[in-house]
């Protein structure tokens, strides 16, 4: 079960903010809090390892 909210980042662009939606200890979705700007391609969203568990590619999304 997820006990620490994972950090969600993007690989390009600036100022984007995301919030992982966690149901029963699993990430089921990612809410876009701030879509950001200055993208040169569709951003790839990743969940980063926080030290407990495994980091993983989550999804590829257009904002």
PALO-776163 format. One record per atom (N, C-alpha, C): residue in one letter; x, y, z. Coordinates in steps of 0.1 Angstrom, whole numbers, plus 5000, padded with zeros to 4 digits. Layout:
REM PALO-776163
aXYZ ...
END
This chain:
REM PALO-776163
x500849885000 x500050005000 x500950135000 x500450234993 x501250354993 x501050435005 x502050465013 x502050545025 x502550685023 x503350705013 x503850835010 x503350874996 x502850994995 x502351044982 x503551054972 x503550984961 x504750994952 x504851124945 x506051164941 x506251284934 x505951254919 x505151334913 x504851324898 x505451444891 x506251414881 x506951524873 x506751494859 x507151594851 x507151584836 x508551614831 x508851564819 x510251574814 x510451704806 x509451774802 x509751904795 x508652004799 x508752124795 x507752224799 x508152284813 x507252374817 x507552444830 x506252464837 x506252464850 x505252504859 x504052404860 x504152284854 x503052194855 x502952134869 x501752104874 x501652044887 x500551934886 x500851824892 x499951704891 x499651654905 x498551584907 x498251524920 x497851374917 x498551284922 x498151144920 x496851104927 x495951034921 x494750984928 x495050844932 x494950814945 x495250684950 x494050624956 x493750504951 x492650424956 x493150284960 x492850244972 x493350114978 x494850094976 x495550204979 x497050194978 x497650194965 x496850214954 x497450224940 x497050354934 x497950394925 x497650514917 x496750474906 x495550534906 x494550504896 x494450614885 x494850734888 x494750844879 x495650954883 x495851054875 x496651174879 x495851294875 x495551384884 x494851504882 x495751614878 x495451694868 x496251804864 x495851924872 x496751974881 x496452084889 x496752214882 x497852214875 x498352334867 x498952274854 x498352304842 x498852244830 x500252294825 x500652404831 x502052444827 x502052514814 x503352524809 x503552584795 x504952554790 x505252604778 x506552594772 x506952444768 x505952364764 x506252234760 x506752224745 x507752144743 x508152124729 x507651994723 x506951914731 x506251794727 x505251754738 x504451654736 x503551604746 x504351554758 x504051594770 x504851554781 x504651414785 x505651354790 x505651214795 x505551224810 x504551174816 x504451184831 x505051064837 x505851084848 x506450974855 x506250984870 x506150864876 x506150854890 x507550824895 x508150904903 x509450884908 x509550804921 x510550724922 x510750644934 x511050744946 x510350724957 x510550804968 x511450744979 x511950624975 x512850554985 x512150424990 x510850424989 x510150304993 x509350254981 x509550134977 x508750084965 x509550114952 x508850104941 x509550114928 x508950234920 x509850314914 x509350424905 x508950354892 x507950414885 x507450354873 x506950454863 x507050424850 x506450514840 x504950494842 x504150604842 x502750604845 x501950614832 x502050714824 x501250734812 x501950844804 x501450854792 x501850954782 x500651034779 x500651164781 x499451244780 x499651374773 x498651424766 x498651554760 x497951644769 x498451764772 x497751854780 x497151964772 
END
